[in-house]
Amino acid sequence: MRRYKVRFIGTALYFFSVILVGTIGYVAIEGWSWGDGIYMTVITLTAVGYDEVNPLSPNGRLFTTLILFGGITGLGLWFAFLTSFIVELDLAKAFRRRRIQKEVKKMKDHVIVCGAGRTGSQVIEELLMAGVSFVVIERDRETNERLEELLPDVNVIEGDATADHFLEEAGIGEARGLIACLSHDTDNLFVCLSARDQKADLEIVARAYEEETVPKLYRAGANHVVSPNASGAIRMASYMLRPVVVSFLDVATRSPDLTLRMEQERVSESSPLVGKTLADVKLPQYTGLIVIGIRKKNPPEAEEEFTYVFNPQAETCLGTGDIMIVLGKPEQIDKLRKFVNP
């Protein structure tokens, strides 16, 4: 866009210079007033065909011919600028869309973010910090342009996320999850229905403004539903009841100097940790992480599908499918993932 600004300023300065020269010329050659000189210069530049303000002398006619040629040249520059701007803008959008389509086709286990408003922007920031690949679907053109300007490497699809073909364009068949954070609950409801219909095992997280929408989103296929009102109320109460704890978590997860993240890692069937205790694998000593909890799958006859072990002891045994919940720095988490599932 910067080069277009330069071209526009250059064209504007050209017209200003011709008008200034023409006005001074008519005043000097014909002895007209400044107002008549400006008017005559403008109608000559634009070639509108109006009659002369006053009869012209031979020198005045020659001068008018020169101004006319200058006006035709200036109009040519102006129309060339407009044409190149429109054509290059359309081509740039077409090339960007094609590039995004090619990149999305290569993606696997990515996340689809539906909506890039206030909530969506925070989601995008978290995904970027976590190093997770994702695609954004946003219908508002101004929001897309602002997002592309701030984050040019982010894949943004301009479209309605409630339409099936935009979800397909975002690679829902290869995606691992979808976050529906559109501005209306009805839109999030449609997104959940469409996404669940297209991929049965997709992890879906949806936002609900109204509390009565929460059970509907679950029925529509969402695995998790977040209510900003409920979350905000809990946080406000926590500030009142346990302000030091909340401040500590904010500093730990948001401070640029101390970035701790709470992450999860699944123990696969081929992991060397299967059948070993926490004392055997020595995760804290090897990675520097803190193991906060472990989610274990219960036997089929149990009432609950999973059991959560909080603050697991050293003798806790790890099994296939267990998910460890850890707290640590990003580089420590990367080290854990390579260690658990090499």
Secondary structure, DSSP 8 states (H G I E B T S, - for coil): -HHHHHHHHHHHHHHHHHHHHHHHHHHHHH---HHHHHHHHHHHHHT-----SS---HHHHHHHHHHHHHHHHHHHHHHHHHHHHHHHHHHHHHHHHHHHHHHHHH--S-EEEE--SHHHHHHHHHHHHHT--EEEEE--HHHHHHHHHH-TTSEEEES-TTSHHHHHHTTTTT-SEEEE--SSHHHHHHHHHHHHHH-TT-EEEEE-SSGGGHHHHHHHT-SEEE-HHHHHHHHHHHHHH-HHHHHHHHHHHH-SSS--EEEEEE--TT-TTTT-BHHHHTHHHHH--EEEEEEEE--TTSSSSEEEEES--TT-B--TT-EEEEEE-HHHHHHHHHHH--
